[in-house]
């Protein structure tokens, strides 16, 4: 089993990330930490193979934590889970052992794909017979065919709809989502239906006005 330390300051997001990881065969969550200090203590108690690391922590940047871990001899790999889009930060993370970046918000299939690819990379062992085998091992970490959105959907709008849904613990309708985001009900419903299709949301009839039921959507943290 690949042992994972989830480092995330938001307790709700941390719970979701833990459930995501534990749904992927071959992975187990060794501990969850909400701060840089808690992550250090967790690593002192038990070794881990992989950190699922949020970069914005209340007591320091995630890369500061990573630098201190490297200085102390910790060699665990890192998948950064963050909203940071600064490519300078990405480059620095790579130099410190970040093997993948997952931008928030994301769905379960996105993280599952990164974890499966990491497991393939980690499974490569022994001496390479040549350049082709080295390239194949490194290629396991690359996203050769990134998941594309259905025609007419955009990444930024999907992120916005996802955030609204995540902030609504009781769920909401397409009308409510559209009003909050300034888009039409029909547009909001297309994005909500996409989230249902990838297993990140559930829907049920919502009876508001008499005779006019509308679908009610709820975020599923673990895609269940």
C-alpha positions in Angstrom: 0.0 0.0 0.0 1.2 3.5 -0.8 0.9 5.5 2.4 -0.4 9.1 2.0 -0.3 12.1 4.3 -3.1 14.6 3.5 -2.0 18.1 4.4 -5.0 20.5 4.0 -6.1 23.4 6.3 -9.8 23.2 5.3 -11.3 20.3 7.3 -14.1 19.7 4.8 -11.6 19.6 1.9 -9.3 17.4 4.0 -12.1 14.9 4.6 -12.9 14.8 0.9 -9.3 14.3 -0.1 -9.0 11.5 2.4 -12.1 9.8 0.9 -10.8 10.3 -2.6 -7.4 8.7 -1.8 -8.9 5.7 0.0 -11.2 5.0 -3.0 -8.1 4.3 -5.2 -6.9 0.7 -4.9 -3.3 0.5 -3.5 -3.5 3.7 -1.5 -4.2 4.4 2.2 -4.2 7.6 4.2 -1.7 7.3 7.1 -2.7 10.7 8.6 -4.4 14.0 8.0 -2.8 17.3 9.0 -4.4 20.8 8.9 -1.2 22.8 9.5 2.5 22.7 8.7 3.4 21.9 12.3 0.9 19.0 12.4 2.3 17.6 9.2 5.8 17.6 10.7 4.5 15.8 13.8 2.7 13.2 11.7 5.9 12.4 9.8 7.7 12.0 13.0 5.2 9.4 14.1 5.1 7.3 11.0 6.8 7.3 7.6 4.7 8.0 4.4 5.4 7.5 0.7 3.4 10.5 -0.7 2.2 13.9 0.6 -1.1 15.3 -0.8 0.0 18.8 0.0 -2.0 22.1 0.0 0.3 25.0 -0.6 -1.5 27.6 1.4 -1.3 26.6 5.1 -2.1 28.8 8.1 1.4 28.5 9.5 3.5 28.7 6.4 3.6 28.0 2.7 3.5 24.4 1.6 6.9 24.7 -0.2 8.4 26.0 3.0 7.3 22.8 4.7 8.7 20.8 1.8 12.1 22.5 2.0 12.3 21.8 5.7 11.4 18.1 5.1 14.1 17.7 2.4 16.7 19.3 4.7 15.7 16.8 7.4 16.1 13.9 5.0 12.5 13.1 4.2 12.2 11.7 0.7 8.5 11.3 0.3 7.0 12.3 -3.1 4.5 15.1 -3.3 1.3 15.8 -5.2 0.4 19.5 -4.8 -3.3 20.2 -4.4 -3.7 23.9 -4.7 -5.4 26.9 -6.3 -1.9 28.4 -7.0 -1.3 29.0 -10.7 2.1 30.9 -10.5 4.4 28.9 -12.8 7.4 30.0 -10.8 5.9 28.2 -7.8 5.3 25.2 -10.0 9.0 25.2 -11.1 10.2 25.5 -7.5 7.9 22.7 -6.5 9.3 20.4 -9.1 12.8 21.0 -7.9 11.7 20.0 -4.4 10.0 16.7 -5.5 6.5 17.7 -6.5 5.6 15.1 -9.1 2.1 16.3 -9.9 -0.1 19.4 -9.5 -3.9 19.2 -9.1 -5.7 22.6 -9.3 -8.6 23.2 -7.0 -11.5 22.6 -7.4 -11.3 19.2 -8.9 -13.4 16.0 -9.2 -12.6 12.5 -8.0 -11.7 11.2 -11.4 -9.0 13.9 -11.8 -7.2 12.9 -8.6 -7.7 9.2 -9.2 -5.9 9.6 -12.6 -3.0 11.4 -10.9 -2.7 8.7 -8.2 -2.9 5.8 -10.7 -0.2 7.4 -12.8 2.0 8.0 -9.7 1.5 4.3 -8.7 2.7 3.2 -12.2 5.7 5.5 -11.9 6.5 4.2 -8.5 6.2 0.6 -9.6 9.0 1.0 -12.1 12.1 -0.8 -10.6 15.3 -2.4 -11.6 17.8 -1.2 -14.2 16.6 0.4 -17.4 17.6 -1.4 -20.6 17.9 1.9 -22.5 16.5 5.3 -23.1 13.1 4.0 -24.2 12.5 2.3 -20.9 13.6 5.5 -19.0 11.2 7.6 -21.1 8.4 5.1 -20.5 8.9 5.2 -16.7 8.9 9.0 -16.7 6.0 9.1 -19.1 3.7 7.5 -16.5 3.5 10.8 -14.7 2.5 12.7 -17.8 -1.1 13.3 -18.8 -1.0 12.1 -22.3 -4.7 12.6 -23.0 -6.1 15.3 -20.6 -9.8 14.9 -19.9 -11.6 17.3 -22.2 -14.9 19.0 -21.3 -18.0 18.4 -23.4 -18.5 20.9 -26.2 -19.7 24.2 -25.0 -18.4 23.9 -21.4 -15.5 25.9 -20.2 -13.0 25.2 -17.4 -13.3 28.6 -15.6 -17.1 28.3 -15.5 -17.0 24.7 -14.3 -14.7 25.8 -11.5 -17.1 28.6 -10.5 -20.1 26.2 -10.5 -18.1 23.7 -8.5 -17.2 26.3 -5.9 -20.9 27.4 -5.5 -22.0 23.8 -5.1 -19.3 23.0 -2.6 -20.3 26.0 -0.5 -23.9 24.8 -0.4 -24.0 21.9 2.1 -27.8 21.5 1.6 -27.4 21.6 -2.2 -29.0 24.0 -4.6 -31.0 24.2 -7.9 -29.7 25.3 -11.3 -31.8 28.5 -10.9 -30.0 29.3 -7.6 -26.6 28.5 -9.1 -27.3 30.6 -12.1 -28.5 33.6 -10.1 -25.4 33.5 -7.9 -23.0 33.3 -10.9 -24.9 35.6 -13.2 -25.5 32.9 -15.8 -28.7 31.4 -17.1 -30.5 28.5 -15.4 -30.0 26.4 -18.5 -26.2 27.0 -18.6 -25.9 26.3 -14.9 -27.8 23.1 -15.3 -25.4 21.9 -18.0 -22.5 22.3 -15.7 -24.3 20.7 -12.8 -25.3 17.7 -15.0 -21.6 17.4 -16.0 -20.7 17.1 -12.3 -23.3 14.5 -11.9 -22.0 12.6 -14.8 -18.4 12.4 -13.4 -19.7 11.3 -10.0 -19.0 14.6 -8.1 -22.7 15.6 -7.6 -26.1 13.9 -7.1 -29.5 15.2 -8.1 -33.1 14.8 -6.9 -36.4 16.5 -7.6 -36.9 19.7 -5.6 -40.5 20.8 -5.1 -40.7 24.5 -4.8 -43.7 26.1 -6.6 -46.7 23.9 -6.8 -46.6 21.7 -9.9 -43.2 22.9 -11.0 -40.5 20.6 -9.5 -36.9 21.5 -10.3 -33.8 19.3 -9.9 -31.8 19.9 -6.7 -28.1 19.2 -6.9 -25.8 18.3 -4.0 -22.0 18.0 -3.9 -20.6 14.5 -3.2 -17.1 15.0 -1.6 -16.0 11.5 -2.4 -17.9 11.2 -5.7 -20.3 8.7 -4.1 
